[in-house]
Amino acid sequence: MVRPAAYDDALMWLESHVDYERLAPGRRESPTLQPIADTLALFADPHRDYPIVHVTGTNGKGTTTTLTSALLSATGLRVGTFTSPDLHAINERIALNGQAIDDDDFTSLMGRLYDAEKVSGIVLTRFELLTVGALLNFSDEGVDVAVIEVGLGGTWDSTNVVDGVVTVLTNVDLDHTAVLGDSVGEIARDKVGIFRPQAVAVVSTTNAIVVEIATSRARELGATLWTIEDSFALERNELAVGGRAITVRSPYASYDDVLVTLHGIHQGVNATTAIVAAEAFLGRALGEDVVRGTFASARMPGRMELLSRHPTIVVDGAHNPAGMRAFCAALDGAFHVLGERRCVLGMLTGRDVDDMAAPLVSLGFTEFHCCAPHSPRAMEARLVAEAVRRAGGVAFEHASVSTALAYAREHSGDDDLIVAVGSLYLVAQVRADVLHVVTRHPHQHW
């Protein structure tokens, strides 16, 4: 393939590389960060040009990354943000002060990575290329700080070439067990691999096993450990009109009755973690105006997101049992619905389908419309439907996400609720249908 000169060419070149996000996640036989480190060295180590806040966790790391970036940006800093996955365009993953890079910048980055690959012979994976592209872009843009979300795990994740001055662990639950380990302890040991000497490590779970592992690792490295309910606290986390009302005590300040315009108990924890992470970086309090102003307009596409009314359509990217439980716990309080409930449900293989379906069935949905998201890892609609039926729900199987959504909408009245959940791949397709968003991916692989 020739050097990409246009956006579509850049996408196609990127897609020609191994993509562990779309395929079953796996490790090299001998895990190593050397290829990505060597590629960064070709560009004079751009990730050493600015300080970094590094965020990992089973759930909530994307929201925490986005909110931390927004808080830091509100203080006047120039902030780069690297997140995954994207919903509608790959550009979303690399942002400057909340704005995704444009097509020309993306094409330029891929062109430079193409040149590096040709010169060095080092062929990175798709995610590794995006990581290098983000780190390079942030250097080009002269950011004051970058907030980097881990892709998978911690120790051997592509992003772990960076040295975060603040590292964040949101929580640990069973997910990607084939890669990270089949116990919370094993997964936690992988995730604390992002901790660094002399850095501040923020831990937002009270799980005793995780806290013990994080404490041991921080002590070993000489890192400063801030744990929830010890160094900081979420003292109030209640339902409010339009989101949550939280009261937070950080090591630097207290913030009382702050409105966070995100739905779900877990979002109160994510917002708290973001405040603490941002203040750990600044070494001071953010201030009332920054916290209130940022959270009053907080948005997280695809996370407990209201897309339309009459009927009410809500999407959420819950894609593992812990995320599904959090979604189910939040749904009733977040959206008051008088009519019937229908669920568009689709997920990827490698998930415990029964543990995903059972909490949804217990909410009393009238029917489930099961489908397979556009992904090589998609679980057959038949298998999802069978799990719903085992849990006592009424399930229908559909040939596509669009068909499942269309059927649910056709049979819903103005007072009814339609929920689409189970995978961010499914959420992206539903958002595209409802909001008429153009999804730009080669071969429409969403």
N, C-alpha and C positions, 0 to 999 in steps of 0.2 A: 504494500500500500504506500502511496506517495504521501509526502508531508501534508497534513490537513491545512487547507487554506480557507475553509468556510466552516460555519457552525456544524452543519450536518456531517461534514467530513470528520470533524473533531469527535463528534459523538460516535461515529462508526469506528474510528480508530480506537477510541476508549473501549467500546464494546467488543473489540477483537481480543481483549485480554481476559484472562480467567476471572470469573466473577463469583466469589464465594457467597455473596449476598443473595444471588438468585439460585445458585446451586446449593447442595447440602453443605453447610459450613464444615470446614475441616482444617487440619493443620498440615504443614509440611512435615515429613517424617522427622526431621530435626528442626524444630522451630528456630527461627533466626530473624533478626531485624537487620541483618547485615546488608541485604540488597537495597532496602530503602535508605539506610544510612549512607551507603556508597553513592546512591543517586543524589541524595541531598548534598553530599560533599562536592559533587560536580558543579553545584550551584553555590558553592562557598557557604554551606550550612545556613540557609536563610532562617531556620527556626531558632538560631542563636541571636537574632537581631531584635528580639522583643520578649518581654516576660509572658508567661503562659499560665492560665488556669485550666487544669485538666480534670475532666469529669467522667466518672464511670458509675456503674450500678446496673441492676437488673431492669428496673423500671424507673421512670422519672428523669433519666439523665438528659434526654432531649429537652424537656421543659426546663429543667434546672439550668442547662447550658444557655438556652435562649433568654431566660429571665436574668441570669447573671450578666449576660452581655448587655441587655437592655438597661439594667441598673448602672453598669459602668459607663455606658454611652451617655446616660442622663447626667453624669457628673462632668461631661465635657471631654471625655477621652475618646480617642479614635480606636474602635474595637473591631477586631476581626473575629468571625465565628465560623467554626467548622462543625456541621451536624450531619446526621444520617438517620434514616434514608430520606430521599426527596419524595415529594408527592407527585409533582407534575413536570418538573424540569430539573435536570442535574445541577443547574446553576444555583438552585436553592441551598445547596450544601455549603457554599462558600459565600459569606456575606460580610459586608462592611457597614458598621452601624445599622444593622438590621436590613440592609438592602442587598439582595442577591447580585452577584457580579453579572455583567451583561454578556451577550453572546460574543462580542468581539474579544473581551478579556478572556473568556473561557477558551475560545479558539486559539488565542495567543499562547495561553498556558499549555494547551495540548500540543501545539507546535513545538514549543521548547522541550517538552517531555519526549516528544517524538525524536528530536535531535539528540537528546541525552541517551535515549535507548539505542539509537543507531551508532553513536560514538562508543558507548560503553559495552554494548552487548547485554546489558542487564535488563531483563524483561520482568517488570513488576506486574502484580495483579491489578485489577481495576480499582480496588479500594486503595491500594498503595499509591497508585498514580494520582487519585483524587487527593490523598493526604499530602503528597509532595506538592501538588498544584496549589492547595490551600496555603501551605506553609510558605511557598514561594510568593504567592499573591500578597500575603500579609506583609512580607518583607518589602515587596515593591511599593505597597501602599503606605509604608511607614506607620504601621499601627502602634499604638501605645501599649496594647495588650491584646492577646488572642485567647479566646475561650474555645477549647477543643474538646469535643465529645468523642469518647472511645467508641469504636465500632463494635467490638466483641471482646469481652473479658477485660484484660488489662495488660498483664505481663508481656504477652506476645502479640498484642494488637499493634497494627501499623503505626498508630499515633504514639506509641510508647518510646519513640525516638526523642520525644520532647522531654524537657525537664520542667515540670510545673512548679512555680513558686507557691502555688496553692493547688492542692489535689483534693478532689471531692469524691466520696463514695455515698451514693444516695441510699441504696439498700441492696440486699442480696436475697435472691430466691432461686428456685430450680428453673433453669432455662439454658438451652444449648448444652445439655448435660453430656452429649457425645463428644463435645470439644472441651468444656471447662471442668467436667467432673460431675459425679452423680450425688454429691452432698453439698449442703450449704457451706460447710467448712472448706471443701476443695475449691468451690467457686470463689469464696471470699479470699482465699490465699492467692488465687489468680488475679483478682481485681486490685488487691492492695499492692500489686506489682507496679502501680503507677506512683506510689509514694516516693518521695525524694528526700535526701538529707537536707536538714535546715529549712525545709518547707513547712507550710501549715497543711495538715491533713484534716479535712472536715468530714465527719461521719454522721449520717442522719438516720441511722437505724438503731433501735434499742435491742436488736437480737444479740443475746449474750455471747453466742459463738462468734459472730462477726466482730463485735466490739473487742473481744479478747484477741482475736487474730490481728485486728487493726492496731490495738494497743501494743502488742508484741512487735509488730513490724515498725511502728513509729519509734518505739524505744530503740530498736536495733539500728535504725538509721539516724537517730538524733533529730527526728522530725517533731514538730509541735502538734499534738492531737487535740482537736476540738470535737467533742461528742455531744449529741443532742441530749437534753435533760441533765447535762453536767456543765458544759461550757456555754451552751445556749439552749433556748427552750421555745416551744410553741405553746403559749399559755392559753390561747383561745383559738378555736378553729370551728366556726359555726356557719351554718347556711345563712346566706344573705341574698337580698334581691340582686340578681345578676352575677352571683358567684359565692365567694366565701368572705367572712369577716374574721381576720386573724389578729392576734396580739403576740408579738415576738419580743423575746429578750435575747439580744446578741451580746457578745463580749464588750461592745462599745456603746450600746444604746438600747432603749426600749421603744417599741412602736405599737401603739394601742389602737385597736379597732380599725385596721386597715382593710379596705375593700380590695379583693383580688378578683378580677373579672374572668375567672376560670372556674369550672365546675368540678366538684369532687373533693372529698376529705383529703385525698393524697396531694391535691394541688396546694393545699395549705402548707403541707410539709415541704413540697418543692419550692414554694415561694420563700419559706423560712431559710431553706438551704441556700438559695440564691443570695439572699441578704447577707448571710454569714460569709459565703464565699467571696462576695464582692468586698465586704468590709475587711476580710482577711487580706485581700490583695492591697487595698488602700491603706490599711493600718489605721483606720479611723472610721467613725460613723458615717453612713451615707447621708443622713439627714432626713427629716420628715418629708420635705417637698419631693425629693428624689424618689423615695419609697412609695409615697402615696400616688404621685403622678405616674410613675412607671406601671404600677399594678392596676391603676384605674383604667388603663387602656391595654392591658395584657391580652394577647391573642396567641393561641396555639392551634393552627389548622390541623384537623384530624384527631384532636384530643378532646373528647366530650364536646364536640362542636355542633352547634345548632345551624343547620343549613337552610331550613325553610319552615314556614307555618302552614297549617291547613292542607294536608296533615303536617304535624310536626315531624321533621326528619332530623335525626341526630346520628352522627358518626363518631366512632372512637377506635383508636388503633390498638386496643388491648389485644395482645397476641400470645400471651402465656397465662397459665392459671392464676398467678398472683395479680396480673393486670386485669383479668376478667373479674376477679372477686372485687377489686377496687372499683371497677366500672359499675358493677351491679349494686354495690353499696351506695354509690353516689346517684344513681339514676333517678330514683323516686323523689329525692329531695330537690334535684336540680330542675326537673321539668314536670310541672303539674299537668297531667293529661286525664281528661274525663272519659275518653272513648277507649277503643280496643288498641292492643299493642301487637305489632308484627315485627319480626326480626329477620333481616337479611344477614345470613351467616356464612362465612367462608374463611378457611384457614390454611396454613401450610402444613406439610408433613413434618414429623418430628415433634409435634405437640401432643399432649395427652388430651385427646378429643373429648373423652368423657368428663374430665375435670374442667374443660372449657365450656361444655354444653350444659352441665348440671346447674351451675349458678343462674344461667339465663332462664332455663326452664322454670326454676323456682320463683322467678319474678312474675310468672303468669302470663306469658305471651300467648296470644290467641293462636298464632301459627308461626312457623319458621320457614323461610324461603332459602334453601341451601344451594350453594353454588361454589365453583372453583375460581379463585382469583387468577388473573393472567400471570402465572409464574411457573417455571419448571418444577418448583417444589409444591405446587398446589395439591391439596388433598381433594380427592374425588368428592363431588357433592353427595354421592350415595353414602359414603362413610360418615360424613358429617350428619346427614339426615338420620342414619341409623343410631348415632349417639344421642341425638335429640329424642328419638323414639324410646331408647332405653331409659332415658330420664323421665319419660312420661309426657313429652311434648308432641305436638302435631307438626309434621315436617313434610315439605314439598321439595322436590329436586328440580333444579333449573340448569339449562345448558350454559348460561353465562350470568355474570353479575348484573348486566343491564336488563336481562330478562327477569331475573329475580326481583330487582327493584321495580320494574314496570308492573309486575303482577301485584306486588305489595301496595303500590300506589293506586292501582286500579281498584283494589278492594278496600281502600281506606277512605273514611270520611274526614271532614274537616277537623273533627275533635280527636282523631286517632293519632297514634304515635308509630313511627317506623324507625327502628334502630338498625344501623349497619355496623357490624363489629366482627372482629376475629383476625384481622390482618391489615396492615397499612396498605398493602397492595389492593385489597378490596375497598378500603376507604378512599384511595385515590380514584378508583373507577367510579364510585358513587358520587364523590365530589365533582368529578368531571361531568357526569350526567346531570346532576341537579343544578350546578352553578354554571354549566356550559363552559368549563375551563378546558382549554386545549392542552392535552398532555403530549410532551415532546420527548419521545424516546424512540430509538431505532426499532423498527418492526412492531411498535406499539406493544412492547413486552410486558407492560403493566397488566 
